[in-house]
């Protein structure tokens, strides 16, 4: 009888090493980009991934105004909001949102791919989306993320 003992090492929150990455969204498809970002925010790209610990990295997304949709989604896709009052449901197309606040499209897509609990909210706080090529996180020395 073989008496090998295997132990699963579970990462503790104090042991997590967070890196900063920059992603250029110029010409990227929204859903494909969002799934890769959610993967990194969750920490699944690391060998020490633990499902119940926030072990993901910080992500800076640049050029959010230059993302694209496939097919006819720019005109057909609707984003719904509801104020909890009767008749308080509003809808806007992706084209309307791109003209006013293009960061919202990436944030909304990534938020939908993260866990719907306090852990997912903590992961989402590590996402920073900007429309131009400049960001205020130069002191963190972010690296370009290679997918």
Secondary structure as UniProt FT lines:
FT   HELIX           13..15
FT   STRAND          20..24
FT   TURN            26..27
FT   HELIX           30..42
FT   TURN            43..45
FT   TURN            47..48
FT   TURN            51..52
FT   STRAND          58..62
FT   HELIX           64..66
FT   TURN            71..72
FT   HELIX           73..76
FT   STRAND          78..82
FT   TURN            86..87
FT   STRAND          89..93
FT   HELIX           94..100
FT   HELIX           103..113
FT   HELIX           118..124
FT   TURN            125..126
FT   STRAND          127..129
FT   HELIX           138..140
FT   STRAND          143..144
//
